[in-house]
């Protein structure tokens, strides 16, 4: 179990999230609909984590994807799910509030 969690939260090579966002990365907010309605990044797509597997058709595999949530835990799970389903350029953005600094 520890190895699974370690792998799930393992840091990948540093990526400039701001640059990815400026170049059109898709931001997927995996919080609940209610959480999303309470505040979110402009232009982000709300796909609650429990609905992610049914929503692959809404996401492009040829663009970078940045997942976010409230703390970074659900977005880490979302990254893992996407990667295991053929999405290669996926990054855990952590809390959506941290990503605000990259959006104009």
TAVEN-V66670 format. One record per run of one state. SS is the DSSP state (a for helix, b for strand, c for the rest). FROM is the first residue (numbers start at 1). TO is the last residue. If there is no record, write none. Layout:
BEGIN
[[SS FROM TO] [SS FROM TO]]
END
This chain:
BEGIN
[[c 1 1] [a 2 8] [c 9 16] [a 17 22] [c 23 25] [b 26 29] [c 30 32] [a 33 37] [c 38 44] [b 45 46] [c 47 48] [a 49 58] [c 59 64] [b 65 69] [c 70 72] [a 73 83] [c 84 89] [b 90 95] [a 96 102] [c 103 104]]
END
